């Protein structure tokens, strides 16, 4: 996942009014979802959708 694509997703969610908390916005600028994703879904890390992480579990969509 490219850092620029993650930053663009965060900025889009801010513009849409989905992200409003300065603390959450700052956290998302610091940490992307990529470190928490299995290799087979890392390329989908900037999609605003839950992603499978194994054992029937998912990582939440960034807007959640």
FIFI-87717 format. One record per atom (N, C-alpha, C): residue number from 1; residue in one letter; atom name; x, y, z. Coordinates in Angstrom, 1 decimal. Example, Ala and Ser with C-alpha at 12.3 -4.5 7.8 and 13.67 -1.06 7.14 Angstrom:
BEGIN
@num 1	residu A	atome N	east 13.2	north -5.7	up 7.8
@num 1	residu A	atome CA	east 12.3	north -4.5	up 7.8
@num 1	residu A	atome C	east 13.2	north -3.3	up 7.8
@num 2	residu S	atome N	east 12.8	north -2.2	up 7.1
@num 2	residu S	atome CA	east 13.7	north -1.1	up 7.1
@num 2	residu S	atome C	east 12.9	north 0.0	up 7.9
END
This chain:
BEGIN
@num 1	residu X	atome N	east 0.9	north -1.2	up 0.0
@num 1	residu X	atome CA	east 0.0	north 0.0	up 0.0
@num 1	residu X	atome C	east 0.9	north 1.2	up 0.0
@num 2	residu X	atome N	east 0.5	north 2.2	up -0.8
@num 2	residu X	atome CA	east 1.3	north 3.4	up -0.9
@num 2	residu X	atome C	east 0.8	north 4.4	up 0.2
@num 3	residu X	atome N	east 1.8	north 5.0	up 0.8
@num 3	residu X	atome CA	east 1.5	north 6.0	up 1.9
@num 3	residu X	atome C	east 0.6	north 7.1	up 1.4
@num 4	residu X	atome N	east 0.9	north 7.6	up 0.1
@num 4	residu X	atome CA	east 0.1	north 8.7	up -0.5
@num 4	residu X	atome C	east -1.4	north 8.3	up -0.6
@num 5	residu X	atome N	east -1.6	north 7.1	up -1.0
@num 5	residu X	atome CA	east -3.0	north 6.6	up -1.1
@num 5	residu X	atome C	east -3.7	north 6.6	up 0.2
@num 6	residu X	atome N	east -3.0	north 6.2	up 1.3
@num 6	residu X	atome CA	east -3.6	north 6.2	up 2.6
@num 6	residu X	atome C	east -3.9	north 7.7	up 3.1
@num 7	residu X	atome N	east -3.0	north 8.6	up 2.8
@num 7	residu X	atome CA	east -3.2	north 10.0	up 3.2
@num 7	residu X	atome C	east -4.4	north 10.6	up 2.4
@num 8	residu X	atome N	east -4.5	north 10.2	up 1.1
@num 8	residu X	atome CA	east -5.6	north 10.7	up 0.3
@num 8	residu X	atome C	east -6.9	north 10.1	up 0.9
@num 9	residu X	atome N	east -7.0	north 8.9	up 1.4
@num 9	residu X	atome CA	east -8.2	north 8.3	up 2.0
@num 9	residu X	atome C	east -8.5	north 9.1	up 3.2
@num 10	residu X	atome N	east -7.5	north 9.4	up 4.1
@num 10	residu X	atome CA	east -7.8	north 10.1	up 5.3
@num 10	residu X	atome C	east -8.3	north 11.5	up 5.0
@num 11	residu X	atome N	east -7.7	north 12.2	up 4.1
@num 11	residu X	atome CA	east -8.2	north 13.5	up 3.7
@num 11	residu X	atome C	east -9.6	north 13.5	up 3.1
@num 12	residu X	atome N	east -9.9	north 12.5	up 2.3
@num 12	residu X	atome CA	east -11.3	north 12.4	up 1.8
@num 12	residu X	atome C	east -12.3	north 12.2	up 2.9
@num 13	residu X	atome N	east -12.0	north 11.4	up 3.9
@num 13	residu X	atome CA	east -12.9	north 11.1	up 5.0
@num 13	residu X	atome C	east -13.0	north 12.4	up 5.8
@num 14	residu X	atome N	east -12.0	north 13.2	up 5.9
@num 14	residu X	atome CA	east -12.1	north 14.5	up 6.6
@num 14	residu X	atome C	east -13.0	north 15.4	up 5.8
@num 15	residu X	atome N	east -12.8	north 15.6	up 4.5
@num 15	residu X	atome CA	east -13.6	north 16.5	up 3.7
@num 15	residu X	atome C	east -15.1	north 16.1	up 3.7
@num 16	residu X	atome N	east -15.3	north 14.8	up 3.8
@num 16	residu X	atome CA	east -16.7	north 14.3	up 3.8
@num 16	residu X	atome C	east -17.3	north 14.5	up 5.2
@num 17	residu X	atome N	east -16.6	north 14.9	up 6.2
@num 17	residu X	atome CA	east -17.1	north 15.1	up 7.5
@num 17	residu X	atome C	east -17.2	north 13.8	up 8.3
@num 18	residu X	atome N	east -16.7	north 12.7	up 7.8
@num 18	residu X	atome CA	east -16.7	north 11.4	up 8.5
@num 18	residu X	atome C	east -15.7	north 11.4	up 9.6
@num 19	residu X	atome N	east -14.5	north 11.9	up 9.4
@num 19	residu X	atome CA	east -13.5	north 12.1	up 10.5
@num 19	residu X	atome C	east -13.6	north 13.5	up 10.9
@num 20	residu X	atome N	east -13.8	north 13.7	up 12.2
@num 20	residu X	atome CA	east -13.9	north 15.0	up 12.8
@num 20	residu X	atome C	east -13.0	north 15.2	up 14.0
@num 21	residu X	atome N	east -12.7	north 14.1	up 14.7
@num 21	residu X	atome CA	east -11.9	north 14.2	up 15.9
@num 21	residu X	atome C	east -10.4	north 14.4	up 15.5
@num 22	residu X	atome N	east -9.8	north 15.5	up 16.0
@num 22	residu X	atome CA	east -8.4	north 15.7	up 15.7
@num 22	residu X	atome C	east -7.5	north 14.6	up 16.2
@num 23	residu X	atome N	east -7.9	north 14.0	up 17.3
@num 23	residu X	atome CA	east -7.1	north 12.8	up 17.8
@num 23	residu X	atome C	east -7.1	north 11.6	up 16.8
@num 24	residu X	atome N	east -8.3	north 11.4	up 16.3
@num 24	residu X	atome CA	east -8.5	north 10.2	up 15.4
@num 24	residu X	atome C	east -7.7	north 10.5	up 14.1
@num 25	residu X	atome N	east -7.9	north 11.7	up 13.6
@num 25	residu X	atome CA	east -7.2	north 12.1	up 12.4
@num 25	residu X	atome C	east -5.7	north 12.0	up 12.5
@num 26	residu X	atome N	east -5.2	north 12.5	up 13.6
@num 26	residu X	atome CA	east -3.8	north 12.4	up 13.9
@num 26	residu X	atome C	east -3.3	north 11.0	up 14.0
@num 27	residu X	atome N	east -4.1	north 10.1	up 14.6
@num 27	residu X	atome CA	east -3.8	north 8.7	up 14.7
@num 27	residu X	atome C	east -3.7	north 8.0	up 13.3
@num 28	residu X	atome N	east -4.7	north 8.4	up 12.5
@num 28	residu X	atome CA	east -4.7	north 7.8	up 11.2
@num 28	residu X	atome C	east -3.6	north 8.3	up 10.3
@num 29	residu X	atome N	east -3.1	north 9.5	up 10.5
@num 29	residu X	atome CA	east -2.0	north 10.0	up 9.8
@num 29	residu X	atome C	east -0.7	north 9.2	up 10.2
@num 30	residu X	atome N	east -0.7	north 8.8	up 11.5
@num 30	residu X	atome CA	east 0.5	north 8.1	up 12.0
@num 30	residu X	atome C	east 0.6	north 6.7	up 11.7
@num 31	residu X	atome N	east -0.6	north 6.0	up 11.7
@num 31	residu X	atome CA	east -0.7	north 4.6	up 11.5
@num 31	residu X	atome C	east -1.7	north 4.2	up 10.5
@num 32	residu X	atome N	east -1.3	north 3.5	up 9.5
@num 32	residu X	atome CA	east -2.2	north 3.0	up 8.4
@num 32	residu X	atome C	east -2.6	north 1.6	up 8.8
@num 33	residu X	atome N	east -3.5	north 1.0	up 8.0
@num 33	residu X	atome CA	east -4.0	north -0.4	up 8.3
@num 33	residu X	atome C	east -3.0	north -1.4	up 7.9
@num 34	residu X	atome N	east -2.1	north -1.1	up 7.0
@num 34	residu X	atome CA	east -1.2	north -2.0	up 6.4
@num 34	residu X	atome C	east -0.5	north -3.0	up 7.4
@num 35	residu X	atome N	east 0.1	north -2.4	up 8.5
@num 35	residu X	atome CA	east 0.8	north -3.4	up 9.4
@num 35	residu X	atome C	east -0.1	north -4.4	up 10.0
@num 36	residu X	atome N	east -1.4	north -4.3	up 10.0
@num 36	residu X	atome CA	east -2.3	north -5.2	up 10.6
@num 36	residu X	atome C	east -3.0	north -6.2	up 9.6
@num 37	residu X	atome N	east -2.6	north -6.0	up 8.3
@num 37	residu X	atome CA	east -3.2	north -6.8	up 7.2
@num 37	residu X	atome C	east -2.3	north -8.0	up 6.8
@num 38	residu X	atome N	east -2.9	north -9.1	up 6.5
@num 38	residu X	atome CA	east -2.1	north -10.2	up 5.9
@num 38	residu X	atome C	east -1.6	north -9.8	up 4.5
@num 39	residu X	atome N	east -0.6	north -10.5	up 4.1
@num 39	residu X	atome CA	east 0.1	north -10.1	up 2.8
@num 39	residu X	atome C	east -0.9	north -10.1	up 1.7
@num 40	residu X	atome N	east -1.9	north -11.1	up 1.7
@num 40	residu X	atome CA	east -2.8	north -11.3	up 0.5
@num 40	residu X	atome C	east -3.8	north -10.1	up 0.4
@num 41	residu X	atome N	east -3.9	north -9.3	up 1.4
@num 41	residu X	atome CA	east -4.9	north -8.2	up 1.3
@num 41	residu X	atome C	east -4.3	north -6.8	up 1.5
@num 42	residu X	atome N	east -2.9	north -6.7	up 1.6
@num 42	residu X	atome CA	east -2.3	north -5.5	up 1.9
@num 42	residu X	atome C	east -2.5	north -4.5	up 0.7
@num 43	residu X	atome N	east -2.6	north -4.9	up -0.5
@num 43	residu X	atome CA	east -2.9	north -4.0	up -1.6
@num 43	residu X	atome C	east -4.2	north -3.4	up -1.6
@num 44	residu X	atome N	east -5.1	north -3.9	up -0.7
@num 44	residu X	atome CA	east -6.5	north -3.3	up -0.6
@num 44	residu X	atome C	east -6.6	north -2.4	up 0.6
@num 45	residu X	atome N	east -5.5	north -2.1	up 1.3
@num 45	residu X	atome CA	east -5.5	north -1.4	up 2.5
@num 45	residu X	atome C	east -6.2	north 0.0	up 2.5
@num 46	residu X	atome N	east -6.2	north 0.6	up 1.3
@num 46	residu X	atome CA	east -6.8	north 1.9	up 1.3
@num 46	residu X	atome C	east -8.2	north 1.9	up 0.8
@num 47	residu X	atome N	east -8.8	north 0.7	up 0.6
@num 47	residu X	atome CA	east -10.2	north 0.6	up 0.3
@num 47	residu X	atome C	east -11.0	north 0.9	up 1.5
@num 48	residu X	atome N	east -12.0	north 1.7	up 1.4
@num 48	residu X	atome CA	east -12.8	north 2.0	up 2.6
@num 48	residu X	atome C	east -13.9	north 0.9	up 2.8
@num 49	residu X	atome N	east -13.4	north -0.2	up 3.2
@num 49	residu X	atome CA	east -14.2	north -1.4	up 3.4
@num 49	residu X	atome C	east -13.6	north -2.3	up 4.4
@num 50	residu X	atome N	east -14.3	north -3.1	up 5.2
@num 50	residu X	atome CA	east -13.7	north -4.1	up 6.1
@num 50	residu X	atome C	east -12.9	north -5.1	up 5.2
@num 51	residu X	atome N	east -11.8	north -5.6	up 5.8
@num 51	residu X	atome CA	east -11.0	north -6.6	up 5.1
@num 51	residu X	atome C	east -10.8	north -7.8	up 5.9
@num 52	residu X	atome N	east -10.7	north -9.0	up 5.3
@num 52	residu X	atome CA	east -10.4	north -10.2	up 6.1
@num 52	residu X	atome C	east -9.0	north -10.2	up 6.6
@num 53	residu X	atome N	east -8.9	north -10.7	up 7.9
@num 53	residu X	atome CA	east -7.6	north -10.8	up 8.5
@num 53	residu X	atome C	east -7.3	north -12.2	up 9.0
@num 54	residu X	atome N	east -8.2	north -13.1	up 8.7
@num 54	residu X	atome CA	east -8.0	north -14.5	up 9.0
@num 54	residu X	atome C	east -8.9	north -15.0	up 10.1
@num 55	residu X	atome N	east -9.1	north -16.3	up 10.2
@num 55	residu X	atome CA	east -10.0	north -17.0	up 11.2
@num 55	residu X	atome C	east -11.4	north -16.4	up 11.2
@num 56	residu X	atome N	east -11.9	north -16.0	up 10.0
@num 56	residu X	atome CA	east -13.2	north -15.4	up 10.0
@num 56	residu X	atome C	east -13.4	north -14.0	up 10.5
@num 57	residu X	atome N	east -12.3	north -13.4	up 10.8
@num 57	residu X	atome CA	east -12.3	north -12.0	up 11.4
@num 57	residu X	atome C	east -12.0	north -11.0	up 10.3
@num 58	residu X	atome N	east -12.4	north -9.7	up 10.6
@num 58	residu X	atome CA	east -12.1	north -8.6	up 9.6
@num 58	residu X	atome C	east -11.6	north -7.5	up 10.4
@num 59	residu X	atome N	east -10.8	north -6.6	up 9.7
@num 59	residu X	atome CA	east -10.4	north -5.3	up 10.2
@num 59	residu X	atome C	east -11.4	north -4.3	up 9.7
@num 60	residu X	atome N	east -11.8	north -3.4	up 10.6
@num 60	residu X	atome CA	east -12.9	north -2.4	up 10.2
@num 60	residu X	atome C	east -12.5	north -1.5	up 9.1
@num 61	residu X	atome N	east -13.5	north -1.0	up 8.4
@num 61	residu X	atome CA	east -13.3	north 0.0	up 7.4
@num 61	residu X	atome C	east -12.8	north 1.3	up 8.1
@num 62	residu X	atome N	east -11.9	north 2.1	up 7.5
@num 62	residu X	atome CA	east -11.5	north 3.3	up 8.1
@num 62	residu X	atome C	east -12.6	north 4.3	up 8.6
@num 63	residu X	atome N	east -13.7	north 4.2	up 7.9
@num 63	residu X	atome CA	east -14.8	north 5.2	up 8.4
@num 63	residu X	atome C	east -15.5	north 4.7	up 9.6
@num 64	residu X	atome N	east -15.3	north 3.4	up 10.0
@num 64	residu X	atome CA	east -16.0	north 2.9	up 11.2
@num 64	residu X	atome C	east -15.4	north 3.4	up 12.5
END
